[in-house]
Amino acid sequence: MRLPRVLQITAGSVLPPEEVLARLDRVSTFDVERRARFAVQLRDPELSARELLSFGSVLRERTASMGAQLVVNDRLDLAELLGADGVHLGRHSVSPDVVREHMGSKVWISQSCHSMSDLEASLDAGVELAVLCPIFPSPGKAEALGLDGLRAAVAQVAGAASPIMALGGLDLPAAQACLAAGAAGVASIRSDLTALL
């Protein structure tokens, strides 16, 4: 199982779908190793189930053809229909145990974490990727943890099986700083972080 280094999250109200596809096109020109470390997370809470399936089908086709990964936010039914590589869980999602019971080991699981206690709970639940956020100020998010908070989280999980992915307020320099601070990967909606692959 190869976890992503760069995760592009979809949210049509912030980043048009055409730009997500343009970023996928850019990544498709990279070598196989770099493409394998890229994932798109289908989130788009404003879309209907039909629209999610339609956009997800396009993303699945593109990611599969280039050797990148597709992650589906919350929806196990959609993840199964699309043959997703991963499922992302939020604070109010089903537990990782339910995902495992429903989908077995064919997907990896990521989970949003906003504090050290969230991080501990995710690790205890056996998720493969803990998405720690927000690292930097981000619209509509809680108080930023900062690089010191990220470093403390990395130190807390030293030796743990679940790597930490940094999210929240990341532009390219901030994402580079997160990787230097020990994050296994970086995620964003707005910023294009594909140069870090």
Backbone as JSON, one array per atom type, in Angstrom:
{
  "sequence": "MRLPRVLQITAGSVLPPEEVLARLDRVSTFDVERRARFAVQLRDPELSARELLSFGSVLRERTASMGAQLVVNDRLDLAELLGADGVHLGRHSVSPDVVREHMGSKVWISQSCHSMSDLEASLDAGVELAVLCPIFPSPGKAEALGLDGLRAAVAQVAGAASPIMALGGLDLPAAQACLAAGAAGVASIRSDLTALL",
  "N": [[0.85, -1.19, 0.0], [0.67, 2.1, -0.97], [0.96, 5.21, 0.33], [-0.24, 8.57, -0.23], [1.86, 11.41, -1.02], [1.14, 13.92, -1.76], [-2.0, 15.36, -1.59], [-4.84, 16.23, -3.26], [-7.7, 17.95, -2.59], [-11.1, 18.01, -3.44], [-13.39, 20.67, -3.97], [-15.81, 22.23, -5.26], [-16.87, 24.8, -4.88], [-14.77, 26.33, -4.2], [-12.53, 25.59, -5.7], [-12.6, 25.2, -9.07], [-13.88, 22.34, -10.85], [-12.6, 21.97, -13.3], [-10.03, 22.93, -12.86], [-9.04, 21.08, -11.03], [-8.92, 18.85, -12.73], [-7.06, 19.85, -14.54], [-4.8, 19.93, -12.92], [-4.47, 17.21, -12.5], [-3.83, 16.52, -15.13], [-1.31, 17.76, -15.34], [0.15, 16.28, -13.48], [0.07, 13.84, -14.76], [2.12, 13.96, -16.57], [4.37, 13.43, -15.16], [6.91, 11.13, -13.89], [6.36, 7.59, -13.31], [6.75, 6.87, -10.62], [6.4, 9.3, -9.22], [3.75, 9.95, -9.92], [2.38, 7.93, -8.6], [2.39, 8.78, -6.02], [0.49, 10.67, -5.73], [-2.78, 11.8, -4.92], [-6.31, 12.24, -5.31], [-8.92, 13.59, -3.48], [-12.26, 13.05, -3.31], [-14.54, 15.22, -2.33], [-16.42, 17.6, -2.13], [-19.01, 18.66, -0.75], [-21.25, 20.07, -1.55], [-22.38, 18.91, -3.76], [-24.86, 16.83, -5.34], [-25.78, 13.35, -4.85], [-25.85, 12.1, -7.34], [-24.33, 13.88, -8.89], [-21.9, 13.71, -7.54], [-21.2, 11.04, -8.08], [-20.93, 11.18, -10.85], [-18.8, 13.07, -11.23], [-16.9, 11.78, -9.69], [-16.56, 9.44, -11.18], [-15.26, 10.38, -13.44], [-12.89, 11.3, -12.21], [-11.96, 8.85, -11.19], [-11.44, 7.4, -13.54], [-9.4, 8.98, -14.67], [-7.39, 9.01, -12.63], [-6.87, 6.26, -12.35], [-5.89, 5.6, -14.89], [-3.45, 6.87, -14.95], [-2.05, 5.96, -12.81], [-2.35, 7.17, -10.36], [-4.06, 7.96, -7.22], [-7.41, 7.58, -5.87], [-9.47, 8.98, -3.44], [-12.3, 8.77, -1.36], [-14.53, 10.84, 0.31], [-16.07, 10.04, 3.27], [-18.37, 8.55, 2.09], [-19.11, 5.33, 1.87], [-20.53, 3.72, 0.12], [-20.21, 5.04, -2.31], [-17.43, 4.99, -2.51], [-17.05, 2.27, -2.87], [-18.47, 1.8, -5.28], [-16.92, 3.31, -7.05], [-14.49, 2.09, -6.89], [-12.51, 3.03, -5.15], [-9.27, 3.95, -3.83], [-8.85, 4.79, -1.28], [-10.52, 5.81, 1.78], [-11.78, 8.66, 3.32], [-12.32, 9.86, 6.56], [-14.28, 11.99, 8.63], [-14.88, 13.99, 11.6], [-17.48, 13.26, 12.36], [-18.03, 10.94, 11.1], [-18.53, 7.43, 10.19], [-16.96, 4.81, 12.12], [-13.5, 3.74, 11.77], [-13.49, 0.95, 12.03], [-15.97, 0.2, 11.0], [-15.62, 0.83, 8.31], [-13.61, -1.0, 7.65], [-15.0, -3.38, 8.15], [-16.93, -3.23, 6.19], [-15.5, -2.84, 3.78], [-13.16, -4.25, 3.9], [-9.67, -4.93, 3.48], [-9.1, -3.62, 1.19], [-9.01, -0.9, 0.85], [-7.26, 2.05, 1.97], [-7.37, 3.99, 4.98], [-7.99, 7.32, 5.9], [-8.12, 9.94, 8.35], [-9.58, 12.89, 9.69], [-7.92, 15.0, 11.96], [-7.84, 17.17, 14.7], [-6.58, 17.79, 16.97], [-4.28, 16.7, 19.57], [-5.51, 14.66, 21.01], [-7.42, 13.74, 19.17], [-5.65, 12.73, 17.29], [-4.39, 10.64, 18.7], [-6.63, 8.98, 19.1], [-7.25, 8.31, 16.46], [-4.96, 6.89, 15.7], [-5.1, 4.78, 17.5], [-7.35, 3.57, 16.49], [-6.41, 2.51, 14.2], [-6.05, 3.79, 11.7], [-4.56, 4.5, 8.49], [-3.57, 6.94, 7.74], [-3.27, 10.0, 9.25], [-4.84, 13.0, 9.09], [-3.83, 16.01, 9.86], [-5.08, 19.05, 10.97], [-6.16, 22.54, 11.34], [-2.98, 23.43, 10.05], [-1.92, 25.93, 9.39], [-3.56, 29.18, 9.43], [-6.85, 28.94, 8.15], [-9.73, 29.46, 6.14], [-12.77, 29.22, 7.93], [-11.91, 27.25, 9.68], [-10.69, 25.75, 12.74], [-8.56, 27.09, 15.39], [-5.22, 27.58, 14.3], [-2.67, 25.09, 14.37], [0.02, 25.41, 13.86], [3.55, 25.19, 12.95], [4.97, 24.31, 15.15], [3.05, 22.84, 16.55], [2.62, 20.82, 14.69], [5.18, 19.62, 14.66], [5.24, 18.69, 17.31], [3.19, 16.8, 17.17], [4.25, 14.99, 15.31], [6.44, 14.1, 16.78], [5.06, 12.85, 18.84], [3.95, 10.62, 17.6], [6.11, 9.17, 16.79], [7.5, 6.39, 15.37], [5.05, 5.18, 15.19], [2.58, 3.47, 13.2], [0.94, 5.01, 11.61], [1.25, 7.62, 9.41], [1.48, 11.22, 9.37], [-0.44, 13.62, 7.7], [-0.28, 16.92, 6.61], [-2.56, 19.64, 6.67], [-4.3, 22.62, 5.75], [-4.31, 25.93, 5.12], [-2.1, 25.84, 3.42], [0.34, 26.92, 1.24], [2.81, 26.61, -1.37], [5.46, 27.15, -0.16], [4.76, 26.89, 2.61], [3.86, 24.26, 2.67], [6.23, 22.92, 2.03], [7.65, 23.54, 4.35], [6.16, 22.09, 6.19], [6.68, 19.45, 5.39], [9.4, 19.41, 5.92], [9.23, 19.59, 8.65], [8.49, 17.09, 9.35], [6.1, 15.95, 8.43], [4.41, 13.38, 6.64], [3.12, 13.84, 4.34], [1.28, 16.27, 2.36], [-1.71, 18.26, 2.09], [-4.27, 19.94, 0.23], [-6.86, 22.24, -0.77], [-7.11, 24.66, -2.26], [-4.43, 25.39, -3.09], [-1.91, 24.51, -5.49], [-0.01, 21.84, -5.09], [1.49, 20.08, -6.47], [4.12, 20.22, -7.34], [5.65, 19.22, -5.36], [5.8, 16.53, -5.53]],
  "CA": [[0.0, 0.0, 0.0], [1.45, 3.33, -1.11], [0.18, 6.38, 0.75], [0.14, 9.76, -1.01], [2.67, 12.52, -0.49], [0.35, 15.12, -2.07], [-3.43, 15.07, -1.69], [-5.67, 17.32, -3.78], [-9.08, 17.78, -2.14], [-12.03, 18.73, -4.31], [-14.45, 21.51, -3.4], [-16.13, 23.05, -6.41], [-17.17, 26.18, -4.52], [-13.48, 27.0, -3.99], [-11.65, 25.25, -6.82], [-13.43, 24.63, -10.13], [-13.5, 20.99, -11.26], [-11.67, 22.04, -14.43], [-8.68, 23.11, -12.33], [-8.64, 19.76, -10.49], [-8.54, 18.03, -13.87], [-5.82, 20.41, -15.09], [-3.72, 19.47, -12.05], [-4.26, 15.8, -12.85], [-3.12, 16.51, -16.41], [0.09, 18.08, -15.07], [0.76, 15.13, -12.8], [0.18, 12.73, -15.72], [3.39, 14.09, -17.3], [5.45, 13.04, -14.26], [7.26, 9.72, -13.99], [5.45, 6.66, -12.65], [6.96, 6.95, -9.17], [5.78, 10.53, -8.72], [2.29, 9.83, -10.09], [1.86, 7.0, -7.59], [2.35, 9.47, -4.73], [-0.54, 11.72, -5.83], [-4.16, 11.33, -4.74], [-7.41, 13.21, -5.33], [-9.98, 13.24, -2.53], [-13.58, 13.51, -3.72], [-15.2, 15.75, -1.13], [-17.56, 18.34, -2.71], [-20.25, 18.46, 0.0], [-22.38, 20.76, -2.15], [-22.9, 18.15, -4.9], [-25.83, 15.76, -5.1], [-25.21, 12.01, -4.99], [-25.67, 11.86, -8.77], [-23.2, 14.7, -9.35], [-20.69, 13.11, -6.95], [-20.88, 9.83, -8.83], [-20.49, 11.59, -12.18], [-17.45, 13.65, -11.12], [-16.04, 10.71, -9.18], [-16.26, 8.52, -12.27], [-14.21, 11.05, -14.25], [-11.65, 11.26, -11.43], [-11.49, 7.46, -11.12], [-10.87, 7.05, -14.84], [-8.13, 9.7, -14.85], [-6.38, 8.54, -11.67], [-6.5, 4.87, -12.65], [-5.12, 5.53, -16.14], [-2.11, 7.43, -14.76], [-1.39, 5.35, -11.66], [-2.55, 7.97, -9.15], [-5.05, 7.37, -6.33], [-8.67, 8.27, -5.6], [-9.98, 8.84, -2.07], [-13.67, 9.26, -1.27], [-14.88, 11.38, 1.63], [-17.23, 9.52, 4.01], [-19.38, 7.72, 1.43], [-18.62, 3.99, 1.59], [-21.2, 3.22, -1.08], [-19.56, 5.68, -3.45], [-16.06, 4.45, -2.56], [-17.13, 0.92, -3.44], [-18.86, 1.93, -6.68], [-15.82, 3.88, -7.84], [-13.25, 1.35, -6.71], [-11.56, 3.98, -4.56], [-8.09, 3.42, -3.14], [-8.91, 5.18, 0.12], [-11.72, 6.45, 2.33], [-11.44, 9.66, 4.33], [-13.35, 10.01, 7.59], [-14.26, 13.21, 9.42], [-15.22, 13.86, 13.02], [-18.8, 12.67, 12.58], [-18.16, 9.81, 10.18], [-18.52, 6.1, 10.8], [-15.64, 4.48, 12.67], [-12.65, 2.94, 10.88], [-13.91, -0.45, 12.11], [-17.09, 0.01, 10.08], [-15.04, 0.83, 6.97], [-12.94, -2.3, 7.5], [-16.02, -4.42, 8.09], [-17.65, -3.09, 4.91], [-14.64, -2.83, 2.6], [-11.98, -5.09, 4.08], [-8.36, -4.28, 3.42], [-8.85, -3.13, -0.17], [-8.8, 0.55, 0.87], [-6.62, 2.61, 3.15], [-8.27, 4.94, 5.65], [-7.45, 8.54, 6.51], [-9.09, 10.56, 9.26], [-9.28, 14.26, 10.11], [-7.52, 15.17, 13.36], [-7.71, 18.59, 14.99], [-5.91, 17.91, 18.27], [-3.49, 15.53, 19.94], [-6.4, 13.57, 21.41], [-7.94, 13.19, 17.92], [-4.56, 11.97, 16.69], [-4.27, 9.39, 19.47], [-7.8, 8.14, 18.82], [-7.11, 7.78, 15.09], [-3.91, 5.88, 15.72], [-5.65, 3.63, 18.22], [-8.34, 2.93, 15.61], [-5.68, 1.84, 13.13], [-6.06, 4.43, 10.38], [-3.24, 4.53, 7.85], [-3.14, 8.32, 7.52], [-3.91, 10.99, 10.12], [-4.78, 14.31, 8.43], [-3.8, 16.98, 10.95], [-5.43, 20.37, 10.46], [-5.35, 23.26, 10.36], [-1.61, 23.77, 10.46], [-1.89, 27.38, 9.27], [-4.93, 29.7, 9.37], [-7.61, 28.54, 6.98], [-11.12, 29.92, 6.31], [-13.76, 28.33, 8.52], [-11.3, 26.18, 10.47], [-10.33, 26.06, 14.13], [-7.28, 27.76, 15.58], [-4.12, 26.88, 13.65], [-1.71, 24.4, 15.24], [1.34, 25.92, 13.56], [4.61, 24.19, 12.74], [5.32, 23.72, 16.45], [2.03, 21.82, 16.81], [2.9, 19.7, 13.79], [6.38, 18.94, 15.17], [4.84, 17.96, 18.52], [2.4, 15.63, 16.75], [5.19, 14.04, 14.7], [7.2, 13.5, 17.89], [4.15, 12.0, 19.6], [3.68, 9.37, 16.89], [7.36, 8.59, 16.31], [7.47, 4.93, 15.4], [3.7, 4.66, 14.95], [2.36, 3.03, 11.82], [0.16, 5.99, 10.85], [1.91, 8.89, 9.17], [0.68, 12.44, 9.49], [-0.53, 14.5, 6.55], [-0.58, 18.29, 7.03], [-3.61, 20.31, 5.9], [-4.8, 23.88, 6.3], [-3.56, 27.15, 4.85], [-0.8, 25.51, 2.82], [0.81, 27.24, -0.1], [3.98, 25.77, -1.62], [6.47, 27.27, 0.9], [4.25, 26.34, 3.87], [3.85, 22.8, 2.51], [7.63, 22.49, 2.15], [7.99, 23.64, 5.76], [5.5, 20.97, 6.86], [7.44, 18.24, 5.08], [10.65, 19.53, 6.67], [8.91, 19.38, 10.07], [8.25, 15.67, 9.59], [4.86, 15.43, 7.85], [4.62, 12.4, 5.58], [2.5, 14.36, 3.14], [0.58, 17.55, 2.48], [-2.99, 18.27, 1.4], [-4.8, 21.28, 0.0], [-7.94, 22.44, -1.73], [-6.82, 25.79, -3.14], [-3.08, 25.48, -3.63], [-1.37, 23.44, -6.31], [1.19, 21.35, -4.41], [2.02, 18.97, -7.24], [5.57, 20.35, -7.51], [6.31, 18.52, -4.25], [5.84, 15.08, -5.79]],
  "C": [[0.89, 1.24, 0.0], [0.58, 4.51, -0.73], [0.65, 7.62, 0.0], [1.05, 10.72, -0.25], [1.93, 13.83, -0.69], [-1.1, 14.69, -2.3], [-4.16, 16.33, -2.13], [-7.11, 17.06, -3.38], [-10.0, 18.6, -3.03], [-13.07, 19.49, -3.5], [-14.79, 22.54, -4.46], [-16.44, 24.5, -6.11], [-15.9, 27.01, -4.34], [-12.54, 26.8, -5.17], [-12.48, 24.58, -7.91], [-12.95, 23.23, -10.53], [-12.49, 20.98, -12.42], [-10.22, 22.2, -13.96], [-8.17, 21.83, -11.7], [-8.15, 18.88, -11.63], [-7.26, 18.53, -14.52], [-4.62, 19.98, -14.24], [-3.42, 18.0, -12.29], [-3.5, 15.68, -14.16], [-1.64, 16.8, -16.22], [0.8, 16.88, -14.45], [0.95, 13.97, -13.78], [1.47, 12.79, -16.54], [4.59, 13.68, -16.46], [5.78, 11.56, -14.47], [6.34, 8.88, -13.09], [5.54, 6.76, -11.12], [6.28, 8.17, -8.57], [4.26, 10.48, -8.83], [1.67, 8.96, -9.01], [1.72, 7.65, -6.21], [1.33, 10.61, -4.71], [-1.92, 11.1, -5.66], [-5.11, 12.53, -4.83], [-8.47, 12.7, -4.36], [-11.28, 13.88, -2.98], [-14.35, 13.91, -2.48], [-16.5, 16.45, -1.52], [-18.89, 18.16, -1.98], [-21.47, 19.12, -0.63], [-23.0, 19.99, -3.32], [-23.92, 17.11, -4.46], [-25.13, 14.41, -5.26], [-24.94, 11.7, -6.46], [-24.46, 12.63, -9.3], [-21.88, 14.16, -8.8], [-20.26, 11.88, -7.74], [-20.34, 10.18, -10.21], [-19.06, 12.14, -12.14], [-16.47, 12.59, -10.64], [-15.65, 9.72, -10.26], [-15.17, 9.08, -13.18], [-12.87, 10.99, -13.51], [-11.08, 9.85, -11.36], [-10.82, 7.05, -12.41], [-9.49, 7.69, -15.02], [-7.05, 9.16, -13.91], [-5.92, 7.12, -12.0], [-5.6, 4.79, -13.88], [-3.69, 6.02, -15.95], [-1.38, 6.86, -13.55], [-1.43, 6.2, -10.41], [-3.7, 7.34, -8.34], [-6.3, 8.24, -6.19], [-9.12, 7.93, -4.18], [-11.38, 9.43, -2.06], [-13.95, 9.67, 0.16], [-16.16, 10.72, 2.14], [-18.07, 8.43, 3.35], [-18.82, 6.34, 1.05], [-19.26, 3.4, 0.33], [-20.53, 3.76, -2.34], [-18.13, 5.16, -3.62], [-16.06, 3.08, -3.22], [-17.49, 0.98, -4.93], [-17.71, 2.39, -7.57], [-14.54, 3.07, -7.76], [-12.16, 2.22, -6.15], [-10.4, 3.26, -3.89], [-8.13, 3.71, -1.65], [-10.26, 5.78, 0.48], [-11.26, 7.42, 3.39], [-12.61, 9.87, 5.28], [-13.16, 11.33, 8.33], [-14.64, 12.92, 10.86], [-16.51, 13.1, 13.27], [-19.07, 11.5, 11.63], [-18.33, 8.5, 10.95], [-17.11, 5.81, 11.3], [-14.81, 3.71, 11.63], [-13.03, 1.46, 10.9], [-15.04, -0.75, 11.14], [-16.58, -0.03, 8.63], [-14.39, -0.52, 6.71], [-13.95, -3.44, 7.35], [-16.71, -4.43, 6.72], [-16.74, -3.33, 3.7], [-13.38, -3.68, 2.73], [-10.7, -4.29, 3.99], [-8.07, -3.71, 2.04], [-8.72, -1.61, -0.25], [-7.97, 0.93, 2.08], [-7.54, 3.7, 3.69], [-7.48, 6.13, 6.18], [-8.55, 9.14, 7.38], [-8.63, 11.96, 9.65], [-8.98, 14.29, 11.6], [-7.26, 16.65, 13.61], [-7.01, 18.85, 16.33], [-5.09, 16.66, 18.52], [-4.39, 14.36, 20.35], [-7.06, 12.93, 20.18], [-6.9, 12.27, 17.28], [-4.39, 10.62, 17.38], [-5.42, 8.45, 19.16], [-7.71, 7.52, 17.43], [-6.07, 6.67, 15.03], [-4.4, 4.61, 16.4], [-6.64, 2.85, 17.35], [-7.7, 2.27, 14.4], [-5.78, 2.47, 11.76], [-4.64, 4.49, 9.82], [-2.68, 5.94, 7.74], [-3.94, 9.26, 8.4], [-3.73, 12.37, 9.48], [-4.94, 15.38, 9.5], [-4.06, 18.38, 10.4], [-6.17, 21.21, 11.52], [-3.96, 23.55, 10.91], [-1.44, 25.29, 10.45], [-3.33, 27.88, 9.19], [-5.6, 29.37, 8.04], [-9.07, 28.94, 7.19], [-12.03, 28.84, 6.9], [-13.21, 27.22, 9.38], [-10.96, 26.68, 11.86], [-8.98, 26.77, 14.18], [-6.14, 26.92, 15.01], [-3.16, 26.29, 14.68], [-0.29, 24.92, 15.06], [2.36, 24.8, 13.38], [5.02, 23.55, 14.05], [4.33, 22.62, 16.82], [2.25, 20.59, 15.95], [4.11, 18.91, 14.28], [6.06, 18.12, 16.42], [4.06, 16.7, 18.17], [3.3, 14.56, 16.14], [6.0, 13.34, 15.79], [6.34, 12.52, 18.67], [3.95, 10.64, 18.93], [4.95, 8.71, 16.36], [7.31, 7.08, 16.47], [6.09, 4.35, 15.19], [3.52, 4.33, 13.48], [1.67, 4.11, 10.98], [0.93, 7.28, 10.64], [0.93, 10.05, 9.26], [0.74, 13.22, 8.18], [-0.97, 15.87, 7.04], [-1.59, 18.92, 6.08], [-3.94, 21.64, 6.56], [-3.88, 25.06, 6.05], [-2.23, 26.92, 4.16], [-0.67, 26.08, 1.41], [2.09, 26.43, -0.27], [5.06, 25.92, -0.55], [6.02, 26.68, 2.24], [4.23, 24.82, 3.82], [5.27, 22.24, 2.62], [8.08, 22.51, 3.6], [7.37, 22.49, 6.55], [6.25, 19.66, 6.61], [8.77, 18.24, 5.84], [10.45, 19.29, 8.16], [8.53, 17.94, 10.38], [6.95, 15.11, 9.07], [5.19, 14.45, 6.73], [4.04, 12.88, 4.26], [1.78, 15.66, 3.43], [-0.68, 17.52, 1.63], [-3.49, 19.7, 1.27], [-6.03, 21.22, -0.9], [-7.48, 23.48, -2.75], [-5.47, 25.69, -3.85], [-2.69, 24.26, -4.45], [-0.03, 23.01, -5.7], [1.89, 20.25, -5.2], [3.52, 19.05, -7.47], [6.33, 19.59, -6.43], [6.35, 17.0, -4.45], [7.24, 14.63, -6.17]]
}
